[in-house]
Amino acid sequence: MHELYTVLAEYYDAIYRRRVERVSREIDFVEELFQKEAEREVKKVLDLACGTGIPTLELARRGYQVIGLDLHEEMLAVARRKAGAEGLNIEFVQEDALEIGFEEEFDAVTMFFSSIMYFDDSTIQELFNSVKRAIRPGGVFIADFPCWFYGGSDGPIVWDERKGDERLVITDWRKVEPAFQKLHFKRLVQILKPDGSVKAFMVDDELNIYTPREMRLLAEKHFRKVKIYGDGHELRPNDRRYWLVTVK
């Protein structure tokens, strides 16, 4: 469980190379949401489930005061090293998103890469309460999540990436249980070393599926304003990625 965020932390950016390459466009959209939805100027941001700091660093590059929070120290070690290499002043904190130790310190809280799907019907309520405590009045919470609401299996999908002189062969399987709104996600990561040796790791996760309507109704119990956007625009019928935007 969570091998992707522990033993594979050093390979995370290589595995998600395509997402790394488009993070700048995603933060462009997030900045639009800051301007459009926040009822205060956004200067200080808490990035939850920040991982190796892919969006965290991009926010810092744009002048925001950012704190990155993640449950896994292995991911934070990579994030700290990357921030140091760029001379970015970012504080990284190991903490559970359900137990954020901040009180009204941030103008915005973000949660990227579908991390909100790890929270079920009960724990997502705890997450919203935790986030609400950390945000100043008029501040925003922004989280993205995908449309996985379809039946059957999707996969396997196989692709290659590289990290230095190592080759990564990645195989994904996804299976949806519509009645329970669960996504079972399995990933085999094979690391081929230059000397011909191979290391293999299996990731096995269970994620929670939410429709835009469900996410909005859950969030409305905790925040004064709630809106769901599509990927880079107002919500459209066939969007495959959604953005939850709430105002305290």
VENURMO-V314610 format. One line per field, one symbol per residue. ss: DSSP state (2 for helix, 1 for strand, 0 for the rest). psi: psi as a letter, one per 20 degrees, with the letter a starting at -180 (. if undefined). burial: I if it has 16 or more other ideal C-beta (glycine too) atoms within 10 Angstrom, else O. A space follows every 10 residues. Layout:
# VENURMO-V314610
ss->???
psi->???
burial->???
This chain:
# VENURMO-V314610
ss->0022200022 2222202222 2222222222 2222222000 0001111100 0002222222 2000111111 0022222222 2222220000 1111002220 0000011111 1000222200 0022222222 2222111111 1111110000 0011111111 1110011111 1111111000 0111111111 1100000111 1111111100 0222222220 0000111111 0011000000 11111110
psi->pkhhjehjhi ighggkghhg hjhghghggh hghghhhqkq pogppooqli cjkghghhgh hjjqoppppq hohgghgggg ggghhikpnp pppoqpiilp kqoliqhqpq orkkhiiipa hghhghghgg ghhhqqpirq ppqqqrojmr raqoaqpprq rqocjqppop pqppppnhhi lqopoqppop ooqhjiqppp pppoqprppp rhgggghghi ihqhppqpra njrqpqhjqi pqopoqp.
burial->OOOIIOOIIO IIIIIIOOOI OOIOOIIOII OOIIOOIIOI OIOOIIIIII IIIIIIIIII OOOIIIIIII IIOIIIOIII OIIOOOOIOI OIOOOOIOOI OIOOIIIIII IIIIIIIIIO OOOIIOIIOI IIOIIIOIII IIIIIIIIOO OOOOOOOOOO IOOOOOOIOI OIOIOIOOOO IIIOIOIIIO IIOOOOOOOO OOIOIOIIII OIOOIIOIIO OIIOOIIIII IOOOOOOOIO OIIIIIII
